[in-house]
Amino acid sequence: MAAGKGSLSCVGVGMMLGAHIGPRARATIEQADVVFGAVSDPLVELWLQQMHADVRSLQPYYAEGKSRHETYREMIAAMLAEVRVGRQVCGAFYGHPGVFARVPHKAIAQARAEGFEAHMEPGVSAEDCLYADLGIDPGEVGCQHFEASQFMFYRRRIDPSAYLVLWQVGVAGDRSVRRFSTGRAYRRLLVERLAEDYPADHVATLYEAATLPIVAPRMEQMPMWQLVDADLHMHTTLVIPPARALQRDQAMLEKIRRLDGEVEFEVVSM
């Protein structure tokens, strides 16, 4: 890279303050010319300021009633403006910068389109914490992930024999992209949609990852019909365990059995 040419790095600081950041992400923050922080907790912002003298918060771009699409455009513009004047820019984001974070993806794509070096450094995401806290192995019976509003807006083929994880249920059904929460009527529609595949008394978990070492993660269980009156936030995740056992595909198993037999015959005849 030519001397003086700007660059952009988007790194993940993990979910828990100081506990999840990797050495590459830390080094990127420390060596940058300017750091933009997209962290909602003031303590995390103070922690970033201990690593770098010039940390600029992206949080003020958010506002109630303001489209998040506009907020994202402003965040990207702020970071790219510094890249264009030749600075090494770092965007520090909660969790993993590529998971439920539109700004890093868009900013990196824009920087690369303009000929600048740009890369993403992964971090511990809320999904990683969810697996650890709830004791879920996604490889055991499978795991489906959807953003809650997208799940409501589109017809998706759901497998009730696998886990279903719905992100951002606190704003489920929001088409305006301007609200930080939706109400009971929207949640009732979500429950109605879920009732197509799950019994109303099926027990699900409301999950929120811990962001401070002194705080426990939220893991609140309740039958799904109670979700209408539950305390939900924008960062609340709904985790629905399987409602039925895996169903064998006997036709496929028979094809595999025959294939195994052919392979064994070929090996024996060599």
JOJO-V194815 format. One record per residue. RES is the residue in three letters. SS is DSSP state (H for helix, E for strand, - for the rest). PSI is psi in whole degrees, 0 to 359 (* if undefined). OMEGA is omega in whole degrees, 0 to 359 (* if undefined). Layout:
res/ss/psi/omega
RES/SS/PSI/OMEGA
RES/SS/PSI/OMEGA
This chain:
res/ss/psi/omega
MET/-/135/182
ALA/-/146/180
ALA/-/135/177
GLY/-/354/179
LYS/-/134/184
GLY/-/165/178
SER/E/163/179
LEU/E/131/175
SER/E/127/176
CYS/E/119/186
VAL/E/157/175
GLY/E/133/179
VAL/-/5/181
GLY/E/180/182
MET/-/323/185
MET/-/132/183
LEU/-/115/173
GLY/-/348/188
ALA/-/336/189
HIS/-/352/185
ILE/-/137/179
GLY/-/163/182
PRO/H/325/179
ARG/H/319/178
ALA/H/317/179
ARG/H/316/180
ALA/H/322/179
THR/H/318/177
ILE/H/313/185
GLU/H/328/185
GLN/H/355/181
ALA/-/159/173
ASP/-/325/179
VAL/E/142/181
VAL/E/128/173
PHE/E/124/183
GLY/E/124/175
ALA/E/71/181
VAL/-/130/186
SER/-/345/182
ASP/-/123/180
PRO/H/328/179
LEU/H/322/178
VAL/H/323/178
GLU/H/319/176
LEU/H/321/178
TRP/H/319/176
LEU/H/321/181
GLN/H/339/175
GLN/H/339/180
MET/H/339/184
HIS/-/143/184
ALA/-/337/183
ASP/-/83/177
VAL/E/124/182
ARG/E/122/184
SER/E/138/174
LEU/-/352/184
GLN/H/324/181
PRO/H/346/178
TYR/H/340/177
TYR/-/146/176
ALA/-/142/177
GLU/-/131/180
GLY/-/354/179
LYS/-/134/180
SER/-/132/178
ARG/H/336/175
HIS/H/319/177
GLU/H/318/177
THR/H/315/181
TYR/H/319/179
ARG/H/320/180
GLU/H/321/178
MET/H/314/180
ILE/H/317/180
ALA/H/321/181
ALA/H/317/180
MET/H/316/182
LEU/H/330/178
ALA/H/321/179
GLU/H/325/177
VAL/H/318/185
ARG/H/336/178
VAL/-/12/171
GLY/-/15/182
ARG/-/152/173
GLN/E/106/189
VAL/E/137/176
CYS/E/129/171
GLY/E/119/181
ALA/E/118/186
PHE/E/147/174
TYR/-/145/173
GLY/E/228/177
HIS/-/128/184
PRO/-/350/180
GLY/-/4/183
VAL/-/115/183
PHE/-/46/179
ALA/-/100/185
ARG/H/323/186
VAL/H/311/180
PRO/H/316/180
HIS/H/313/182
LYS/H/318/182
ALA/H/318/179
ILE/H/318/179
ALA/H/319/180
GLN/H/317/179
ALA/H/316/180
ARG/H/322/179
ALA/H/331/179
GLU/-/5/175
GLY/-/12/180
PHE/-/153/174
GLU/E/134/180
ALA/E/140/178
HIS/E/165/180
MET/E/135/177
GLU/E/119/186
PRO/-/163/178
GLY/-/174/178
VAL/-/121/184
SER/-/171/175
ALA/H/329/178
GLU/H/318/178
ASP/H/316/179
CYS/H/322/180
LEU/H/313/180
TYR/H/318/182
ALA/H/314/185
ASP/H/321/184
LEU/H/357/179
GLY/-/40/182
ILE/-/130/171
ASP/-/109/184
PRO/H/344/180
GLY/H/353/184
GLU/H/306/178
VAL/H/2/181
GLY/-/159/184
CYS/E/128/180
GLN/E/134/180
HIS/E/131/176
PHE/E/148/167
GLU/E/136/191
ALA/H/315/181
SER/H/318/178
GLN/H/322/177
PHE/H/324/180
MET/H/327/186
PHE/H/335/186
TYR/-/152/176
ARG/-/116/179
ARG/-/145/178
ARG/-/109/185
ILE/-/140/176
ASP/-/102/182
PRO/-/357/176
SER/-/358/177
ALA/-/168/174
TYR/E/146/173
LEU/E/123/181
VAL/E/120/179
LEU/E/122/183
TRP/E/150/175
GLN/-/48/181
VAL/H/343/178
GLY/H/338/178
VAL/H/25/181
ALA/-/129/178
GLY/-/4/181
ASP/-/112/177
ARG/-/343/186
SER/-/337/187
VAL/-/32/182
ARG/-/350/185
ARG/-/154/176
PHE/-/353/177
SER/-/156/172
THR/-/168/189
GLY/-/193/186
ARG/H/322/182
ALA/H/322/179
TYR/H/320/179
ARG/H/326/178
ARG/H/321/177
LEU/H/322/178
LEU/H/316/179
VAL/H/321/177
GLU/H/319/179
ARG/H/318/180
LEU/H/330/181
ALA/-/345/176
GLU/-/337/184
ASP/-/346/184
TYR/-/147/174
PRO/-/151/185
ALA/-/332/182
ASP/-/9/178
HIS/-/130/186
VAL/E/125/177
ALA/E/173/182
THR/E/131/170
LEU/E/124/187
TYR/E/137/172
GLU/E/122/182
ALA/-/147/176
ALA/-/135/179
THR/-/351/177
LEU/-/145/181
PRO/-/336/183
ILE/-/1/183
VAL/-/136/178
ALA/-/150/176
PRO/-/152/175
ARG/E/126/178
MET/E/76/187
GLU/E/119/181
GLN/E/145/178
MET/E/153/173
PRO/E/149/190
MET/H/333/180
TRP/H/339/180
GLN/H/353/181
LEU/H/333/182
VAL/H/322/183
ASP/H/10/182
ALA/-/158/176
ASP/-/104/185
LEU/-/143/177
HIS/-/171/181
MET/-/329/183
HIS/-/9/179
THR/-/136/179
THR/E/137/178
LEU/E/124/181
VAL/E/117/183
ILE/E/117/180
PRO/-/167/179
PRO/-/144/179
ALA/-/354/178
ARG/-/164/182
ALA/-/159/174
LEU/-/142/180
GLN/-/123/182
ARG/-/141/172
ASP/-/90/186
GLN/H/324/181
ALA/H/316/179
MET/H/319/179
LEU/H/323/178
GLU/H/320/177
LYS/H/319/179
ILE/H/320/178
ARG/H/317/179
ARG/H/320/179
LEU/H/318/177
ASP/H/320/179
GLY/H/320/178
GLU/H/318/179
VAL/H/316/180
GLU/H/322/180
PHE/H/319/179
GLU/H/318/180
VAL/H/317/181
VAL/H/324/186
SER/H/354/182
MET/-/*/*
